[in-house]
Amino acid sequence: MSHHSVDSESIACRVSVNQQQKVSFINSYESYWEKLFQFAYRRLKDKEIAKELVQDIFLDLWERKDSLEIRNCEHYLFRAVKFALIDHLRAQVIHNNYLYYCAGMTEMPVTMQDNLTTRNILELMEEGMGELSAKARDVFRLSYLHNWKNDKIARHLHLSEKAVEYHLTKSQKALKRFLQSVVY
């Protein structure tokens, strides 16, 4: 057997393994997507967020296909959605608390609270984010509005985790200054 034939056998084996992974992934996606979506939707009552959570689970599954060893696919996927739901709901609470903190809701006189409620807080956030750099804006949105962890943001935007932390700190300070200037 020549060296050339060993290489082609090795390549054929890798292609076969990759093809098996792809077929397995597609089968799992087709078998479980709707069930996982319904599970998430029943808890969130928001179709778009439920779809996004389920898509993120499958994306993560595909990205980590070489390092995961899953014995029970259904159990793994439902637990992943459950944890994603918990993370999402926790992030919503943190996000809402952060908005109130930034706007200084607890320290505002009632008349200022009334004025603020006439403008949607999220509209103010968007306006304030307009003053940020594009990178800082992306990092802030992914972290606070989409509940992504710093390591996922870093991979997605091709940044170091330190850079993500820097942009988050910079964004928080800038938005707090902006919201306080609008409110007071």
Residue pairs with C-beta under 8 A, 6 or more apart in sequence:
21 65
25 58
25 61
25 62
25 65
28 58
28 61
28 73
28 77
29 58
32 73
32 74
32 77
33 54
33 58
36 54
36 57
36 77
36 78
36 81
37 50
37 51
37 54
39 78
39 81
40 49
40 50
40 53
40 54
40 81
40 84
40 85
41 47
41 50
43 85
44 50
44 53
44 85
44 88
49 88
53 81
53 84
53 85
53 88
54 81
56 84
57 77
57 80
57 81
57 84
60 80
61 68
61 77
61 80
70 76
87 147
88 147
90 147
91 144
91 147
92 147
94 144
95 144
95 145
95 147
98 144
99 121
99 122
99 125
100 106
102 172
102 175
102 176
102 179
102 180
103 116
103 121
103 124
103 179
103 180
103 183
104 179
104 180
104 183
104 184
105 113
105 116
108 116
108 183
112 183
112 184
115 183
116 124
116 183
124 178
124 179
124 182
125 175
125 179
127 178
127 182
128 174
128 175
128 178
128 179
128 182
129 137
129 140
129 141
129 171
129 175
130 137
131 174
131 178
132 140
132 170
132 171
132 174
132 175
133 167
135 157
135 159
135 167
136 167
136 170
136 171
136 174
137 171
138 157
139 153
139 157
139 159
139 164
139 167
139 168
139 171
140 167
140 168
140 171
140 172
140 175
142 148
142 152
142 153
142 156
142 157
143 150
143 153
143 164
143 168
148 156
150 161
150 164
150 165
150 168
151 161
153 159
153 164
154 160
154 161
154 163
154 164
157 164
159 167
